[in-house]
Amino acid sequence: MLVTLRLLSGLALAFLTAFAGAATCPDGSPAQADLSISRLEQQVQIWDDSYHRLGVSLVTDAQYDQARARLEQWQRCVGATPASDPLHTARGKVAHPVPHTGLSKLPDDQAVKRWLANRQGIWVQPKVDGVAVTLTYREGQLQHVISRGDGEKGQDWTASALTLNAIPRTLAHPVTLVLHGELYWRLPGHVQATSGSLNARSLVAGLMARHTLAPEHAERIGLFVWDWPDGPATLNERLQHLTRLGFVDSQTYSQPVEHFEQARDWRQRWHTTALPFATDGVVLRQSERPDAKRWQAKPPNWAVAWKYPHAQAISEVRSVTFNIGRTGRITPMLTLAPVTLDDRRIQRISVGSLQRWQTLDIRPGDHVAISLAGMTIPRLDSVVLRAPERLEVNAPTPQNFHSLSCWQPTQGCESQFLARLNRLSSKQGLALPFVGPGTWKKLIQSGQINSLTDWLTLDASRLVKIAGFGERSSERLLTSFQGARQQPFERWVKAIGLPPTGDAALGHSWQALVARDTDAWRAEPGIGPRRAEQLSAFLQDPNVRAISETLRAAAVPGFD
């Protein structure tokens, strides 16, 4: 069953990305529009059923929210019946004493500010990523634990709940009350921003649906009570009473806020610091709200959810290219339809290695899932959907590229040759000021550079003829190039690509360096047989010898 759901989910993600930037209404004839709406509605219903009845999230919140919003818009376009209730398949047999209201989701900072405007007594809580339940106590004794279901009726989970240490069977005071809370999977020291939700909600839902619960599993399930519908009038009073009854987490993780900045700071803090459970945002609540008798199974206006920034996005692959580094390493790169993650616009991403690209077999038209590694670096997670037409991609032949290939910008060598120049001008090389990848690209495209050292002979009359080089920029560039001639010998040999030598002394003479054979290199500390062979091969390579002759003619120290 779960495998089937995941396959259908993958198909629907094609819809999701395809219409992410599509027109407000579906394209095509009325019949085609009806078919598009029907197929999308069916998929959303599968997601709803899996999430609310089975406790399995097949897509991220961002993907689901976008799909449902698009479905509702399309239905308005054609005057169709609105999308079905997401909870309609989750309905159980046991009625809640007080309905579960659910929460509306605020999409951005501006929506949060509008909601906060002119409201008093606001509190913020972490939105625990677990399974919502109702707990009923009579004269201090636990009577029932009911799953959320559709908000009005849920499943009877009392038998399993009685095995949970997190749910007291007897309260400290003989009171009769109804509580709403969240069963969660204990994750000590969990940081949501770096670890994500770890499938915690689905795990708890699956365990609670069993007839028996193993002791080791019961011990890992915690409880966060987030509301007391028929409790004292203010949230502060309710929290104090809950603490005295034994539900201490409620007060620990509830904070009063007076303005947007405070709410934002708590949201950021709970997202990036350790908590004992997974969360997917925060909940903003008014301290006072209507009498519990007026609650309905629909989002109220006195509490809302403010989700964390989306951790993953889906994008279509526009093209596949290959970067070849200075040492000949081939890195496949994907150009994507632009997506935004954590306020970062992402349009290009690395696959990592040629082998991984071959394994994933990514082609233009495929849809991929991406996220931010460490909250900063775009990362390819997986292929979500493959394009039906498998466009051919011509990948470089690995055998043609190595540490001694591509010393000129000939066809197929442009990437590696540029990487050599970038290394030469970088901090690890000659540290040339005012020289970067863009500079080298202009010089190569204008035909001024065809070898690693052609730039040494450039003059102002040739530079000013190149688009993008004015008199001032040409002067700065020539000054930088002239200064390179005075760089130390050791810096020069590293800049032109000498393999790492560890702590080995390089001396001050090219001729002496070339005279070292493999055995001499192996005698140096930290240099093994393979590295010794690489060093010897580099120093004896005809292209490297030609570069050394150019540097000798340019009177670079150590090459004379």
C-alpha positions in Angstrom: 0.0 0.0 0.0 2.7 2.5 1.0 4.8 1.7 -2.1 1.7 2.4 -4.3 1.1 5.7 -2.5 4.7 6.8 -3.0 4.6 6.0 -6.7 1.4 8.0 -7.1 3.0 10.8 -5.0 5.9 11.0 -7.4 3.6 11.3 -10.4 1.8 14.2 -8.7 4.9 16.1 -8.1 5.1 16.5 -11.8 1.9 18.5 -11.6 3.3 20.4 -8.7 6.3 21.7 -10.5 4.6 22.0 -13.9 2.0 24.4 -12.6 4.3 26.2 -10.0 4.7 29.0 -12.5 1.7 28.3 -14.7 -1.3 30.4 -15.5 -4.0 31.0 -12.9 -6.4 28.7 -14.7 -5.6 25.3 -16.3 -4.6 25.4 -20.0 -6.3 23.5 -22.8 -9.9 22.8 -23.7 -12.7 22.5 -21.1 -12.3 18.7 -21.3 -8.6 18.9 -20.7 -9.0 21.3 -17.9 -11.5 19.0 -16.2 -9.1 16.1 -16.6 -6.2 18.1 -15.1 -8.4 19.1 -12.1 -9.6 15.6 -11.6 -6.1 14.1 -11.6 -4.8 16.7 -9.2 -7.7 16.4 -6.9 -7.3 12.6 -6.8 -3.6 13.0 -5.9 -4.3 15.5 -3.1 -6.9 13.1 -1.7 -4.2 10.4 -1.6 -1.9 12.7 0.3 -4.7 13.7 2.7 -5.6 10.1 3.4 -2.0 9.0 3.9 -1.2 11.9 6.3 -4.4 12.0 8.4 -5.4 8.4 8.5 -2.1 6.4 8.1 0.2 9.0 9.6 2.5 8.9 6.6 3.7 12.2 5.0 4.3 11.5 1.3 5.3 15.1 0.4 6.6 18.1 2.3 4.3 20.7 3.7 5.5 23.2 1.0 4.6 20.8 -1.8 1.3 19.9 -0.3 0.3 23.5 0.4 1.2 24.6 -3.2 -0.7 21.7 -4.7 -3.9 22.3 -2.7 -3.8 26.1 -3.3 -3.5 25.4 -7.1 -6.3 22.9 -7.0 -8.7 25.3 -5.2 -7.8 28.1 -7.7 -8.4 25.8 -10.7 -11.8 24.7 -9.3 -12.8 28.4 -8.9 -11.8 29.0 -12.5 -14.3 26.4 -13.9 -16.9 26.8 -11.2 -16.3 23.2 -9.9 -17.1 21.9 -6.5 -14.4 23.0 -4.0 -11.7 20.6 -2.9 -12.9 18.0 -0.4 -12.2 18.2 3.3 -8.6 17.0 3.9 -9.7 15.1 7.0 -12.7 13.3 5.5 -11.0 9.8 5.4 -9.6 10.2 8.9 -13.0 10.2 10.7 -13.1 7.7 13.6 -15.9 6.3 15.8 -15.3 8.1 19.0 -16.6 11.7 19.4 -14.3 14.4 20.9 -15.8 16.1 23.9 -14.5 19.4 22.4 -13.7 19.5 18.6 -10.1 19.8 17.4 -10.0 23.1 15.6 -6.8 22.8 13.5 -4.8 25.8 12.5 -4.6 28.2 9.5 -1.1 28.7 8.2 0.3 32.2 7.8 2.4 32.3 4.6 4.9 35.0 5.4 6.1 37.8 7.8 3.6 40.3 6.5 0.7 37.9 7.1 2.0 37.4 10.7 2.2 41.1 11.3 -1.4 41.6 10.0 -2.6 38.8 12.3 -0.8 40.3 15.3 -2.1 43.8 14.7 -4.6 45.0 17.4 -4.4 41.7 19.3 -3.6 41.5 22.9 -2.3 38.7 25.2 -0.5 36.7 22.5 1.6 33.7 23.3 3.9 31.6 21.1 4.5 27.8 21.4 6.6 25.4 19.3 4.4 23.6 16.8 5.3 20.1 17.8 5.5 17.7 14.9 3.5 14.8 16.4 0.0 13.3 16.5 -2.8 15.3 18.0 -5.0 13.7 20.7 -7.7 14.4 23.2 -7.2 13.4 26.8 -10.2 13.2 29.1 -9.9 12.9 32.9 -12.8 12.3 35.4 -12.0 13.2 39.0 -8.3 12.9 38.2 -8.5 9.5 36.5 -7.6 9.0 32.8 -10.7 7.9 31.0 -10.1 8.2 27.2 -7.4 9.1 24.7 -8.8 9.8 21.3 -6.8 10.5 18.0 -7.6 13.7 16.2 -9.3 12.0 13.3 -11.4 14.6 11.4 -11.5 16.9 14.4 -15.0 15.7 15.5 -14.4 12.0 15.7 -11.3 9.9 16.1 -10.0 6.5 17.0 -9.9 5.2 20.6 -6.2 5.0 21.6 -6.8 4.6 25.3 -5.3 1.1 25.5 -2.0 2.1 24.0 -2.0 5.4 25.8 -2.2 3.6 29.2 1.3 2.2 28.5 2.9 5.6 28.0 4.7 7.1 31.0 4.2 10.5 29.5 0.5 10.4 30.1 -0.4 10.3 33.8 -3.1 7.8 34.7 -3.9 9.8 37.8 -3.6 13.6 38.2 -2.2 15.3 41.3 -5.7 16.7 41.9 -9.1 15.0 41.4 -10.3 17.3 38.6 -12.5 16.5 35.6 -11.1 18.1 32.4 -10.4 17.8 28.7 -7.0 18.4 27.2 -5.7 18.8 23.7 -2.1 17.8 23.0 0.5 16.2 20.8 2.1 12.8 21.2 5.7 13.1 20.0 8.8 11.0 19.5 11.4 11.9 22.0 14.5 13.4 20.3 16.9 14.7 23.0 19.0 17.6 21.7 17.1 17.7 18.4 17.9 20.8 16.2 15.1 21.1 13.6 17.1 23.4 11.3 19.9 20.8 10.8 18.2 17.4 11.4 14.6 17.9 10.1 11.7 16.0 11.4 13.2 12.5 11.0 9.8 11.0 10.2 8.9 11.4 13.8 5.2 12.0 13.3 4.7 9.0 11.1 6.6 6.8 13.6 4.3 7.8 16.5 1.1 7.5 14.4 2.1 4.0 13.3 3.0 2.8 16.8 -0.2 4.2 18.4 -2.3 2.5 15.7 -1.0 -0.9 16.9 -2.9 -3.2 19.2 0.1 -3.5 21.5 3.0 -1.2 22.2 6.4 -2.5 23.1 7.8 -1.0 26.4 10.9 0.5 24.6 8.6 2.3 22.1 6.2 3.5 24.8 9.1 5.0 26.7 10.1 7.1 23.6 6.7 8.7 23.2 6.2 12.1 25.0 3.2 14.4 25.4 2.9 18.2 24.9 -0.4 19.6 26.1 -1.1 22.7 24.0 -4.6 23.6 25.1 -7.1 23.1 27.9 -10.4 24.0 26.2 -12.6 24.3 29.3 -9.7 25.5 31.6 -9.2 28.9 33.3 -9.8 32.1 31.3 -6.2 33.1 30.5 -3.4 31.1 29.1 -1.1 32.0 31.9 -3.6 30.6 34.4 -4.0 27.5 32.4 -0.3 26.9 32.2 0.2 27.3 35.9 -2.6 24.8 36.6 -1.2 22.3 34.0 2.2 22.5 35.7 0.6 21.6 39.1 -1.2 18.7 37.4 2.1 17.3 36.1 2.1 18.7 32.5 5.2 20.8 32.9 6.3 21.1 29.2 3.3 23.3 28.5 4.7 26.2 30.6 8.3 25.5 29.6 7.6 26.0 26.0 5.0 28.8 26.0 6.2 32.4 25.9 4.2 35.7 25.9 5.0 38.1 23.1 4.1 41.7 22.6 5.2 42.3 19.0 6.3 40.7 15.8 10.0 40.8 16.5 9.6 38.8 19.7 7.5 36.1 17.9 10.1 36.0 15.1 13.0 35.6 17.6 11.3 32.7 19.4 10.5 31.0 16.1 14.2 31.4 15.1 15.4 30.1 18.4 13.3 27.0 18.4 14.2 26.3 14.9 18.0 26.5 15.5 18.5 25.3 19.1 18.0 22.0 20.8 14.5 20.8 21.7 13.3 17.4 22.9 11.0 16.9 19.9 10.7 17.7 16.2 8.8 20.8 15.2 7.6 22.4 12.0 7.0 25.9 13.1 5.4 27.9 15.9 1.8 28.5 17.0 0.6 31.9 17.9 -2.3 31.9 20.4 -4.5 34.5 22.0 -4.6 34.1 25.8 -8.4 34.4 25.9 -10.6 32.7 23.4 -14.3 31.7 23.1 -16.0 29.2 25.4 -15.2 25.6 24.4 -18.9 24.9 23.6 -18.5 27.2 20.6 -15.4 25.4 19.1 -15.8 23.8 15.7 -13.6 21.4 13.7 -12.2 24.2 11.6 -9.4 26.7 12.0 -10.3 29.5 14.5 -9.3 33.1 14.3 -7.6 33.1 17.7 -4.7 30.7 16.9 -2.6 30.3 13.8 0.5 28.4 12.6 3.7 30.1 11.4 5.7 27.4 9.7 9.5 27.3 9.4 11.1 28.1 6.1 10.7 25.2 3.7 13.6 22.8 3.8 13.2 21.3 0.4 12.0 22.4 -3.1 11.2 20.6 -6.3 12.6 22.0 -9.6 12.7 21.0 -13.3 16.1 20.4 -14.8 16.7 22.7 -17.8 20.1 21.5 -18.8 23.0 19.2 -17.8 26.6 20.5 -18.2 29.9 19.3 -16.9 32.7 21.2 -15.1 36.1 19.8 -15.4 38.5 20.9 -12.6 42.2 21.6 -12.7 43.1 18.0 -11.9 40.6 16.5 -14.4 37.8 15.8 -12.0 34.4 15.9 -13.8 31.5 17.5 -11.9 28.0 17.4 -13.5 26.0 20.6 -13.0 22.3 21.0 -13.3 20.7 24.2 -14.5 17.2 24.4 -12.9 14.0 26.3 -13.1 14.6 28.9 -10.4 13.4 28.0 -6.9 13.7 29.8 -3.6 14.9 28.1 -0.3 15.3 30.1 2.9 15.3 33.4 0.8 18.0 32.0 -1.5 17.3 31.8 -5.2 18.7 28.6 -6.6 19.2 28.0 -10.3 22.3 25.8 -10.5 23.4 22.8 -8.5 26.2 20.3 -8.5 25.4 16.5 -8.8 28.7 15.8 -7.0 30.4 13.3 -9.2 30.1 11.8 -12.7 29.4 8.4 -11.1 26.4 9.7 -9.2 25.0 11.5 -12.2 25.3 8.2 -14.2 23.6 6.3 -11.4 20.7 8.9 -11.1 20.6 9.2 -14.9 19.4 12.9 -14.8 18.3 14.4 -18.0 16.7 17.7 -19.0 13.0 17.6 -18.1 13.5 15.5 -15.0 12.3 16.9 -11.7 14.7 16.8 -8.7 14.4 17.6 -5.0 16.9 20.0 -3.6 17.6 21.3 -0.1 20.2 23.4 1.7 23.1 21.5 3.4 24.0 23.3 6.6 21.4 25.9 5.7 23.7 27.4 3.0 24.9 25.1 0.3 22.3 23.8 -2.3 22.3 20.0 -2.3 20.7 17.6 -4.7 18.6 15.1 -2.8 16.9 12.9 -5.3 15.2 12.5 -8.7 11.4 12.9 -8.1 10.1 12.4 -11.6 11.7 11.4 -14.9 10.8 13.1 -18.1 9.0 10.7 -20.5 11.4 11.7 -23.3 15.0 10.9 -22.4 17.0 13.6 -24.1 20.6 12.6 -24.9 23.4 14.2 -22.8 26.9 14.0 -24.1 29.1 13.4 -21.0 32.9 13.8 -21.1 35.0 10.7 -21.3 36.8 10.3 -18.0 39.9 8.8 -19.6 40.5 12.0 -21.6 40.9 14.2 -18.5 43.5 14.0 -15.8 46.0 16.2 -14.0 48.2 16.6 -17.1 45.4 17.2 -19.7 44.1 20.5 -21.2 47.0 23.0 -21.1 45.3 25.0 -23.9 41.6 26.0 -24.4 41.0 23.6 -27.2 37.5 22.1 -27.9 36.4 20.1 -24.8 39.3 21.5 -22.7 37.8 25.0 -22.0 36.6 24.1 -18.5 39.8 22.5 -17.2 42.0 25.2 -18.8 40.0 27.9 -17.1 40.3 26.0 -13.8 44.1 26.0 -14.2 44.1 29.8 -14.7 41.7 30.3 -11.8 44.1 28.3 -9.5 47.1 30.3 -10.9 45.6 33.7 -9.8 44.0 32.5 -6.6 45.3 32.8 -3.0 46.7 29.3 -3.4 48.6 30.4 -6.5 50.0 33.9 -7.2 47.2 35.8 -5.4 46.9 38.3 -8.3 44.7 41.3 -7.4 41.9 42.3 -9.8 42.1 38.9 -11.5 39.2 36.4 -11.3 37.3 33.9 -13.4 35.5 36.7 -15.3 38.9 38.2 -16.3 40.2 35.0 -17.6 37.0 34.2 -19.6 37.2 37.6 -21.4 40.9 37.1 -22.3 40.2 33.5 -23.6 37.2 34.5 -25.6 39.1 37.4 -27.2 41.8 35.0 -28.3 44.5 36.7 -26.2 45.3 33.6 -24.1 46.0 30.2 -25.5 48.4 28.9 -22.9 48.9 29.2 -19.2 51.4 32.0 -19.4 50.3 34.1 -22.5 49.1 36.8 -20.2 52.7 37.7 -19.3 53.1 39.4 -22.7 49.9 41.4 -22.8 50.2 45.1 -23.1 47.8 48.1 -22.9 47.2 48.4 -26.6 45.9 44.8 -26.8 43.8 45.0 -23.6 41.9 48.2 -24.5 40.6 46.5 -27.7 38.8 43.9 -25.6 35.2 44.6 -24.6 34.9 45.2 -20.8 38.5 46.5 -20.4 38.7 50.3 -20.1 41.8 52.3 -19.6 41.7 52.2 -15.8 40.9 48.4 -15.6 43.6 47.7 -18.1 46.1 49.6 -16.1 45.2 47.7 -12.9 45.4 44.4 -14.7 48.8 45.0 -16.2 50.1 46.2 -12.8 48.9 42.9 -11.3 50.5 40.9 -14.1 53.8 42.7 -13.8 53.8 42.1 -10.1 53.5 38.4 -10.6 57.0 38.3 -12.1 58.5 39.1 -8.7 56.6 36.3 -6.8 58.9 33.7 -5.1 59.8 30.6 -7.0 57.9 28.2 -4.6 54.7 30.2 -5.2 55.2 30.0 -9.0 55.6 26.2 -9.1 52.5 25.7 -7.0 50.6 28.2 -9.2 51.3 26.3 -12.4 50.0 23.1 -10.9 52.7 21.2 -9.0 51.0 18.4 -7.0 51.0 18.9 -3.2 54.4 18.3 -1.7 53.7 18.4 2.0 56.6 19.7 4.0 59.2 18.9 1.3 61.5 21.8 0.5 61.2 23.0 -3.1 64.4 25.0 -3.2 64.9 28.0 -5.5 65.8 26.4 -8.9 63.6 24.8 -11.5 66.6 22.9 -12.9 67.3 21.4 -9.5 63.6 20.5 -9.0 63.4 18.8 -12.4 66.5 16.8 -11.6 64.7 15.0 -8.7 63.6 11.6 -9.7 60.9 9.4 -8.1 63.2 8.0 -5.6 64.3 11.4 -4.5 60.7 12.5 -4.0 59.9 9.3 -2.0 62.7 10.2 0.3 60.9 13.4 1.3 58.8 13.3 4.5 55.1 12.7 3.9 55.4 11.7 0.2 54.4 8.2 -0.7 55.0 6.2 -3.9 51.9 7.4 -5.8 52.5 11.1 -5.0 56.2 10.7 -6.0 55.2 9.4 -9.4 52.7 12.2 -9.8 55.4 14.8 -9.1 57.9 13.2 -11.4 55.3 13.0 -14.2 54.3 16.6 -13.8 57.9 17.9 -13.9 58.7 15.8 -17.0 55.5 16.7 -18.9 56.3 18.5 -22.2 53.6 21.2 -21.5 55.1 21.9 -18.1 58.5 22.1 -19.7 57.2 24.6 -22.2 55.8 26.7 -19.5 59.1 26.7 -17.6 60.8 28.0 -20.8 58.3 30.8 -21.1 58.9 31.8 -17.4 62.7 31.6 -18.0 62.4 34.0 -20.9 60.2 36.3 -18.8 63.0 36.4 -16.1 60.9 34.9 -13.4 63.2 34.1 -10.4 64.2 30.5 -10.2 63.5 29.6 -13.8 66.7 31.1 -15.3 
